[in-house]
């Protein structure tokens, strides 16, 4: 069994138990991580290929450590001009141990059970207009986003 996942702009071929160094994820060691961008999933009986991703497929893993890769030395010079520049870089990474392949993401399950959206000022203008219609609040659809947000908050008080 193997899967091809995408994270950090790169693709990785993984199997259960692999430890993969991916671009830094900003998670602490021991935290769970889910990769829902699964491009290919092979479960020894059939090969599923996404277009571009497989619907409902998810690869789960656990963060092992965060670190920096080996130093890459960048050396620039121009001959006969006494110009030399030496620079180094260590790329940060997150080591992830792959626990399981193929299951549905947990986030998709919680969204199905989620109650209707509560109003927040960070909504898009179209979402605010739709929210107002659902709750019977009269607003001017041509008004600015700030005016609509203010009208909704006043009506909900």
DANORBEL-V307912 format. One record per backbone hydrogen bond with DSSP energy under -0.5 kcal/mol. NH is the residue of the N-H (numbers start at 1). CO is the residue of the C=O. E is the energy in kcal/mol with one decimal. If there is no record, write none. Layout:
NH & CO & E
NH & CO & E
This chain:
2 & 42 & -1.9
3 & 14 & -2.5
4 & 40 & -2.4
5 & 3 & -0.5
5 & 12 & -2.6
6 & 37 & -2.0
7 & 10 & -2.4
10 & 7 & -1.5
12 & 5 & -2.5
14 & 3 & -3.1
14 & 12 & -0.6
17 & 98 & -2.8
18 & 15 & -1.8
20 & 18 & -0.6
20 & 96 & -3.0
22 & 20 & -0.8
22 & 94 & -2.7
24 & 92 & -0.8
30 & 63 & -3.0
31 & 28 & -1.7
33 & 61 & -2.5
35 & 59 & -3.2
36 & 34 & -0.7
38 & 36 & -1.4
39 & 4 & -3.0
39 & 37 & -0.6
40 & 4 & -1.2
41 & 48 & -2.6
42 & 2 & -2.9
43 & 41 & -0.5
43 & 46 & -1.8
48 & 41 & -3.0
48 & 46 & -0.5
50 & 39 & -3.0
51 & 53 & -1.1
54 & 38 & -2.5
57 & 54 & -1.3
58 & 103 & -0.5
59 & 35 & -2.4
60 & 100 & -2.0
61 & 33 & -2.6
62 & 97 & -2.3
63 & 31 & -2.7
64 & 95 & -3.4
65 & 95 & -1.1
67 & 93 & -2.3
69 & 91 & -2.7
72 & 89 & -2.6
73 & 71 & -0.5
74 & 87 & -3.9
75 & 73 & -0.6
76 & 74 & -0.5
76 & 85 & -2.9
78 & 83 & -1.7
81 & 78 & -1.4
83 & 78 & -1.0
84 & 82 & -0.5
85 & 76 & -2.8
87 & 74 & -2.9
89 & 72 & -1.5
93 & 67 & -2.8
94 & 22 & -2.5
95 & 65 & -3.0
96 & 20 & -2.9
96 & 94 & -0.5
97 & 62 & -2.9
98 & 18 & -2.8
98 & 96 & -0.6
99 & 60 & -2.3
100 & 60 & -1.6
109 & 105 & -0.9
110 & 106 & -1.6
111 & 107 & -1.7
112 & 108 & -1.2
113 & 109 & -1.0
114 & 110 & -0.6
114 & 111 & -0.5
123 & 120 & -1.6
128 & 124 & -2.2
129 & 125 & -2.2
130 & 126 & -2.3
131 & 127 & -2.6
132 & 128 & -2.4
133 & 129 & -2.1
134 & 130 & -2.3
135 & 131 & -1.7
136 & 133 & -1.0
137 & 132 & -3.0
138 & 136 & -0.5
139 & 137 & -0.5
141 & 139 & -0.7
143 & 140 & -1.6
148 & 144 & -2.2
149 & 145 & -2.5
150 & 146 & -2.2
151 & 147 & -2.2
152 & 148 & -2.2
153 & 149 & -2.2
154 & 150 & -2.2
155 & 151 & -2.0
156 & 152 & -1.8
157 & 153 & -0.7
157 & 154 & -0.7
